[in-house]
Amino acid sequence: MHNAPNGGPPRHFQQVDSPSQAVDRLAALYDEATTALRAAVERFLVDGVPPSESMRARFRYPELRVIYQPEGVPPSSARAFAKFSEPGVYTTSVTQPEDFRAYLLEQLEPLVEEFGATIEVGASSQEIPYPYVFESGDELGRGGATASELARFFPIPQLNLVGDEIADGAFEIRPGFERPIALFDAVRVDYSLRRLVHYTGSDWRAMQPWLLLTNYHRYVDQFIHWGLEQLRAGTASRLVLPGNVVIDCDASPEEAEAQAAAVVWHRFQMPAYHVVRPDGRGVTLVNIGVGPANAKTITDHIAVLRPHCWLMVGHCAGLRQSQRIGDYVLAHAYLRQDKILDRAVPPDMPIPALAEVQVALQEAVARVTGDRGEALKRRLRTGTVVTNDDRNWELRWTHERRRINLSRAVAVDMESATVATQGFRMRVPYGTLLCVSDKPLHGEIKLPGAANAFYERAIGEHLQIGIAALELLQTSRASLHSRKLRSFDEPPFR
């Protein structure tokens, strides 16, 4: 038995023999708690009977505890995750353990096999907010119940309990106290899972571990076309579209095209499209729209799913005379003028390019375009990308000129540095490949006729490059989770 923080009920823990038993136990406790909470809410909605104090004590997330007390010299590991910085007791509350089974096992198994850690599972002191156990979200209004009435008797989301202190390194570690084992606890994860559904228009479970983020809807049509091709080829098992429209491999080409065309994507702020593969190599495209605020918002929430990589594929303004419309820019540095993450990651913190991602993106450009050597150099420019929070930055050219010159920047956009900084912050591998859509400093501005001709020619190729880069990265996933993204004092889980 362990005393709970903040004066909560005592916590009872049971030692398990293996990581798989730990996940089984977490799943059983989670199912018991959510079933009890759902039943209590249903009862209240039907006959107005609130839960007793003893009943409410059951509405708690399960907790995972990993104890590491080494005897002798600790093992050395070059891996960027699933290792301990020092002896101690590491804990986190867990939500949806069955859906996170593969992730949990991947993290726990090395800690047990290599480091000899022991695992305990029990009920945490964190209550499960009642909205998180209703998938449909239609519990309000039934039986005349109001949000304030339900809040009197059932746990509700409390923003003071939801935060990124662990990810941001702002938590305090005191000698003899438990340490976090993961970047996000259960209430933070559940909060983001619901926000993902809201923003993307599809079940969070459809989100794939390999992601493309774009700032133009025109990429969506090409992605859907590619997804339908994967279905016909038998490579993908289903295509999930906004509104939870599911097209499976049994649909005829005509049926699939009709379903895709009927999707009402504009109901959702940042619609997501998922090509699901049974081998875990599925790809998701999210149209994040324009601006750093959107880029931060969606990556804040995607991060709790612990994706393997996210890449930004969108448009930019080329800054060099030698660039041509349709050329590519591979960002190897970012001049951060987005201002959206300055408090979490101060602007003087360097955001490094990840070698594995850079190599994959360059090779993907070569494979898709067929260009090599000097031809590739003419088509692909590597350099600094300015990410600006002002779409009309050109109107302040007298103020921007010196800073752009000093940075040696080759392109300007509104999302790339935010996506990269979020990857750095959340320990998610990242990269940026942009396509030059205009050159405002050289008289080639984005006008309707020229823009449409460019879109028709370039977008399909650009999207295929992003997909090809992810496929290359999938073959070297073990080295992708770089130690560049880990600090010296990290939670064991990636």
C-alpha positions in Angstrom: 0.0 0.0 0.0 1.3 3.5 -0.8 0.0 6.8 0.3 -1.5 8.9 -2.5 -0.3 12.4 -3.2 -2.6 15.3 -2.4 -4.3 13.4 0.4 -6.1 11.0 -2.0 -7.2 7.5 -1.1 -4.4 4.9 -0.3 -3.1 3.2 -3.4 -2.9 -0.6 -3.5 -0.4 -2.1 -5.9 0.1 -5.7 -7.2 3.5 -6.9 -8.5 3.2 -8.6 -11.9 5.6 -11.1 -13.5 6.0 -9.6 -17.0 5.2 -6.5 -19.1 2.3 -8.4 -20.8 0.8 -9.2 -17.5 1.2 -5.5 -16.5 -0.8 -4.4 -19.6 -3.4 -7.0 -18.9 -3.8 -5.8 -15.4 -3.9 -2.1 -16.5 -6.6 -3.0 -19.0 -8.7 -4.9 -16.4 -8.5 -2.0 -13.9 -9.3 0.5 -16.6 -12.3 -1.5 -17.8 -13.6 -1.9 -14.3 -13.3 1.9 -13.5 -14.8 3.1 -16.8 -17.6 0.5 -16.7 -18.5 1.6 -13.1 -18.3 5.3 -14.0 -20.4 4.8 -17.2 -23.0 2.8 -15.3 -23.2 5.4 -12.5 -23.8 8.2 -14.9 -26.4 6.2 -16.8 -28.2 5.5 -13.5 -28.1 9.2 -12.6 -29.5 10.2 -15.9 -32.4 7.7 -15.6 -33.4 8.0 -11.9 -31.4 10.9 -10.5 -29.4 8.7 -8.0 -25.9 10.0 -7.5 -23.0 7.7 -6.8 -22.0 7.0 -3.2 -18.6 8.1 -1.9 -17.3 4.5 -2.0 -18.6 4.1 -5.6 -16.9 7.3 -6.7 -13.6 6.0 -5.3 -13.7 3.4 -8.1 -13.6 6.0 -10.8 -9.8 6.2 -11.0 -7.2 5.6 -13.7 -4.9 2.6 -13.3 -1.3 3.4 -12.4 1.9 1.8 -13.6 4.9 1.7 -11.3 8.3 0.5 -12.4 11.0 0.0 -9.7 14.6 0.1 -10.6 17.1 -0.8 -7.9 20.3 -2.0 -9.6 22.9 -4.2 -8.0 26.3 -3.5 -9.5 27.1 -1.5 -12.6 24.0 -0.5 -14.6 23.8 -1.7 -18.2 24.8 0.6 -21.0 22.4 1.2 -23.8 22.8 3.3 -27.0 19.0 3.3 -27.4 17.4 6.7 -27.0 14.5 5.4 -24.9 13.5 2.5 -22.5 16.4 3.1 -20.1 16.8 4.7 -16.7 18.8 7.8 -15.8 19.1 6.7 -12.2 17.6 4.2 -9.7 14.2 5.0 -8.3 10.5 4.4 -8.6 8.9 5.6 -11.8 5.2 6.0 -12.2 2.4 7.2 -14.5 -1.4 6.9 -14.7 -2.6 5.1 -17.9 -5.6 5.5 -20.1 -6.8 3.3 -22.9 -4.2 0.6 -22.1 -5.5 -1.9 -24.6 -5.1 0.6 -27.5 -1.6 1.5 -26.3 -0.6 -2.1 -25.7 2.1 -2.3 -28.4 3.6 1.0 -27.2 3.6 0.0 -23.6 5.2 -3.4 -24.3 7.9 -1.8 -26.5 8.9 0.5 -23.6 8.5 -1.9 -20.7 10.2 -5.0 -22.1 13.8 -3.6 -22.3 13.4 -2.1 -18.8 12.7 -5.6 -17.4 14.9 -7.7 -19.6 18.0 -5.4 -19.7 17.7 -3.5 -16.4 16.0 -6.0 -14.2 13.2 -3.6 -13.2 10.1 -4.8 -11.4 6.6 -3.7 -12.3 3.6 -3.0 -10.1 0.1 -2.0 -11.1 -2.7 -0.5 -9.1 -5.3 2.2 -8.9 -4.0 5.8 -9.1 -5.3 8.9 -7.2 -6.4 10.5 -10.5 -10.2 10.4 -11.2 -11.4 9.7 -14.7 -13.5 12.7 -15.9 -16.9 11.3 -16.9 -17.0 12.9 -20.5 -14.0 10.6 -21.4 -16.0 7.4 -21.0 -18.7 8.4 -23.5 -17.6 8.1 -27.1 -20.7 9.8 -28.5 -20.6 12.8 -26.2 -24.4 12.9 -26.0 -24.9 12.3 -22.3 -25.8 15.9 -21.6 -29.4 16.7 -22.0 -30.7 13.2 -21.3 -33.2 13.1 -18.6 -33.0 16.9 -18.3 -29.5 16.6 -16.8 -27.2 19.7 -17.1 -23.4 19.9 -17.1 -23.5 21.6 -13.6 -25.6 18.8 -12.2 -23.3 16.1 -13.5 -20.3 18.1 -12.2 -21.7 18.0 -8.7 -21.5 14.2 -8.5 -19.0 13.0 -11.1 -15.3 13.8 -11.9 -15.0 16.5 -14.6 -12.0 17.7 -16.7 -9.9 20.1 -14.7 -7.4 22.1 -16.6 -5.2 22.6 -13.5 -4.5 18.8 -13.7 -3.6 18.9 -17.5 -0.2 20.1 -18.4 3.1 19.6 -20.2 5.4 20.0 -17.2 7.1 16.7 -17.8 7.6 17.3 -21.6 8.9 20.8 -20.9 11.2 19.7 -18.1 9.4 21.9 -15.6 8.6 19.2 -13.1 10.5 19.0 -9.8 12.3 15.8 -8.9 12.9 15.4 -5.1 15.1 12.7 -3.7 13.1 9.7 -2.4 10.0 10.7 -4.4 8.5 8.9 -7.4 9.7 10.1 -10.8 7.6 10.2 -14.1 8.1 7.3 -16.4 6.3 8.9 -19.4 5.9 12.4 -20.9 2.1 12.4 -20.5 -0.1 11.0 -17.8 -3.6 9.7 -18.3 -5.6 13.0 -18.0 -3.2 14.7 -20.4 -3.7 11.9 -22.9 -7.4 11.7 -22.6 -7.7 15.4 -23.0 -5.8 15.3 -26.3 -7.6 12.2 -27.6 -10.9 14.1 -27.4 -9.4 17.2 -29.0 -8.1 15.1 -31.9 -11.6 13.8 -32.6 -12.9 17.4 -32.5 -10.3 18.9 -34.8 -9.7 16.1 -37.3 -13.2 14.7 -37.6 -12.2 11.0 -37.1 -11.6 8.6 -34.3 -8.2 9.0 -32.8 -7.6 5.3 -33.1 -7.4 5.8 -36.9 -4.3 8.1 -36.6 -1.3 6.3 -38.1 2.2 6.4 -36.6 3.7 8.0 -39.8 2.3 11.5 -40.5 2.3 14.1 -43.2 1.2 17.7 -42.3 0.2 20.1 -45.0 -1.0 23.6 -45.2 -3.0 23.2 -48.5 -6.2 21.3 -49.0 -5.1 20.5 -52.6 -2.8 17.8 -51.2 -5.8 16.0 -49.8 -7.2 15.0 -53.2 -3.9 13.4 -54.2 -3.6 11.6 -50.9 -7.1 10.2 -51.2 -6.3 9.0 -54.8 -3.1 7.4 -53.4 -5.1 5.8 -50.6 -7.6 4.3 -53.0 -4.8 2.9 -55.1 -3.4 1.2 -51.9 -6.8 -0.4 -51.3 -7.0 -1.7 -54.8 -3.5 -3.1 -54.6 -4.2 -4.8 -51.3 -1.5 -2.9 -49.5 -3.9 -1.0 -47.3 -6.9 -2.5 -45.3 -9.0 0.7 -45.2 -9.1 4.4 -45.8 -10.6 6.5 -43.0 -11.9 10.0 -43.9 -13.3 12.9 -41.9 -16.6 12.1 -40.3 -15.4 8.6 -39.7 -16.2 7.6 -43.2 -14.5 4.2 -43.7 -13.7 2.8 -47.1 -12.5 -0.8 -47.0 -10.8 -3.0 -49.6 -14.1 -4.8 -50.4 -15.6 -1.6 -51.9 -15.7 -1.4 -55.7 -13.7 1.4 -57.3 -16.9 3.2 -58.1 -18.3 2.8 -54.6 -15.0 4.0 -53.1 -14.8 7.1 -55.3 -18.4 8.0 -54.5 -17.8 7.6 -50.7 -14.7 9.8 -50.9 -16.4 12.5 -53.0 -19.3 12.7 -50.5 -17.1 13.5 -47.5 -18.0 16.8 -45.8 -14.5 17.6 -44.7 -15.1 21.4 -44.2 -17.0 20.6 -41.0 -13.7 20.1 -39.3 -11.0 22.6 -38.6 -8.0 20.3 -39.4 -9.4 17.3 -41.2 -7.3 14.1 -41.2 -7.1 11.2 -43.7 -5.8 7.8 -42.8 -4.4 5.0 -45.0 -4.4 2.1 -42.6 -2.1 -0.8 -43.2 -2.1 -4.1 -41.1 1.7 -4.1 -40.9 1.8 -0.8 -38.9 3.2 1.3 -41.8 0.0 3.3 -42.3 0.2 7.0 -43.1 -2.0 9.9 -42.0 -2.3 13.2 -43.7 -3.6 16.2 -41.7 -4.5 19.4 -43.4 -3.5 21.8 -40.6 -4.5 24.9 -42.5 -2.5 28.1 -42.4 -0.6 29.5 -39.4 1.6 28.5 -36.5 -1.3 28.4 -34.0 -2.9 25.5 -35.9 0.5 23.8 -36.3 1.0 23.9 -32.5 -2.5 23.0 -31.6 -2.7 19.7 -33.6 0.8 18.6 -32.8 0.2 19.2 -29.1 -2.5 16.5 -29.4 -1.0 14.1 -31.9 2.1 13.9 -29.7 0.3 11.8 -27.0 0.0 9.0 -29.6 3.8 8.8 -29.7 4.1 8.8 -33.6 7.3 7.6 -35.2 7.7 10.7 -37.4 5.9 13.8 -38.7 6.9 15.6 -41.9 5.8 19.0 -43.1 5.0 19.1 -46.8 3.6 22.4 -47.9 4.3 25.6 -49.9 6.7 28.4 -49.3 7.9 31.6 -50.8 11.4 31.2 -52.4 13.9 33.9 -51.5 16.7 33.3 -54.0 16.8 34.5 -57.6 18.1 31.1 -58.7 15.0 29.2 -57.4 12.2 28.4 -59.7 8.5 27.8 -59.1 8.1 24.1 -58.3 11.6 23.7 -56.8 12.0 22.1 -53.4 13.4 23.4 -50.1 14.8 21.0 -47.6 15.0 22.8 -44.3 18.2 22.2 -42.3 17.6 25.1 -40.0 14.7 27.3 -38.9 14.5 31.0 -38.2 11.7 31.1 -35.7 9.5 34.1 -36.0 6.2 32.3 -35.3 6.2 33.4 -31.6 3.9 30.6 -30.7 6.4 28.5 -28.7 8.7 31.1 -27.4 7.8 30.4 -23.7 8.0 26.6 -24.0 11.2 26.6 -26.1 13.0 29.9 -26.0 14.0 31.2 -29.5 17.7 30.9 -28.6 17.4 27.1 -28.3 18.7 25.4 -31.4 16.3 23.1 -33.3 18.6 20.6 -34.9 18.0 18.9 -38.2 17.8 15.1 -37.8 20.3 13.3 -40.1 18.1 10.3 -40.8 15.1 12.4 -41.8 17.2 14.7 -44.0 18.8 11.8 -45.9 15.4 10.2 -46.4 13.9 13.4 -47.7 16.7 14.0 -50.1 16.7 10.4 -51.4 12.9 10.5 -51.8 13.2 13.7 -54.0 15.8 11.9 -56.1 13.7 8.8 -56.5 10.4 10.5 -57.4 11.8 13.2 -59.7 14.5 11.0 -61.2 17.1 13.8 -60.7 20.6 13.0 -59.4 23.8 14.9 -59.1 23.8 18.4 -60.5 20.2 18.1 -61.7 19.1 17.3 -58.1 21.1 20.3 -56.8 19.3 22.6 -59.2 15.9 21.2 -58.1 16.5 20.8 -54.4 17.8 23.7 -52.2 18.9 23.0 -48.7 18.9 25.9 -46.2 17.3 28.0 -43.6 13.5 28.4 -43.6 12.0 31.5 -42.0 8.6 30.7 -40.3 6.7 33.9 -39.8 3.4 34.5 -38.0 2.5 37.2 -40.5 1.1 36.0 -43.8 1.7 39.4 -45.3 5.4 39.7 -44.2 6.3 41.1 -47.6 4.5 44.4 -46.6 7.1 44.8 -43.9 10.1 44.1 -46.2 12.1 47.1 -45.0 12.0 45.5 -41.5 12.5 41.9 -42.6 15.3 42.5 -45.1 18.3 42.6 -42.8 17.2 39.6 -40.7 16.6 37.4 -43.7 19.9 38.5 -45.2 21.8 37.7 -41.9 20.1 34.3 -41.6 20.9 33.3 -45.2 17.3 32.0 -45.5 16.1 30.5 -48.7 12.4 30.3 -48.0 9.6 31.7 -45.9 6.5 29.9 -44.6 4.1 29.9 -41.6 4.3 26.4 -40.1 7.6 24.6 -40.6 9.5 25.9 -37.6 6.5 25.3 -35.4 6.2 21.7 -36.5 9.9 21.2 -36.0 10.0 22.8 -32.6 7.1 20.8 -31.5 8.9 17.6 -32.6 11.9 18.7 -30.7 9.8 19.5 -27.6 7.7 16.4 -27.8 10.5 14.0 -28.8 8.9 13.2 -32.1 11.2 12.9 -35.2 10.5 15.7 -37.6 11.4 17.2 -41.0 10.3 19.7 -43.6 10.2 19.6 -47.4 8.6 22.6 -49.0 7.7 23.5 -52.5 8.3 27.0 -53.9 5.0 28.4 -55.0 6.0 32.0 -55.5 9.0 34.4 -55.3 7.6 37.7 -54.0 10.9 39.4 -53.7 11.6 38.7 -57.4 8.3 39.8 -59.0 6.9 36.2 -59.2 3.9 36.6 -56.9 1.1 34.1 -56.5 -1.6 35.0 -59.0 -4.6 32.8 -59.8 -3.6 31.6 -63.3 0.0 30.8 -62.5 -0.9 29.3 -59.2 -3.4 26.9 -60.7 -0.9 25.7 -63.3 1.7 25.2 -60.6 -0.7 23.3 -58.4 -1.7 20.9 -61.2 1.9 20.1 -61.9 3.6 20.0 -58.6 1.3 18.8 -55.8 1.1 15.1 -56.9 4.8 14.8 -57.1 5.4 16.6 -53.8 3.0 14.3 -52.0 4.7 11.2 -53.4 8.0 12.5 -52.2 6.6 12.8 -48.6 5.2 9.3 -48.8 8.4 7.9 -50.2 10.4 9.6 -47.4 8.3 7.9 -44.8 8.7 4.6 -46.5 12.5 5.0 -46.4 12.3 6.0 -42.7 10.2 2.9 -41.9 13.1 0.7 -42.8 15.4 2.3 -40.3 12.9 3.0 -37.5 15.3 1.8 -34.8 17.8 4.6 -35.5 15.1 7.2 -36.1 14.3 7.9 -32.4 17.4 10.0 -32.1 19.2 10.9 -28.8 19.2 14.4 -30.1 15.7 14.7 -28.9 16.5 13.4 -25.4 17.9 15.4 -22.5 20.2 14.0 -19.8 17.3 13.6 -17.4 14.5 12.0 -19.3 11.5 9.8 -18.4 12.3 6.2 -19.5 9.5 6.0 -22.0 10.0 7.8 -25.4 
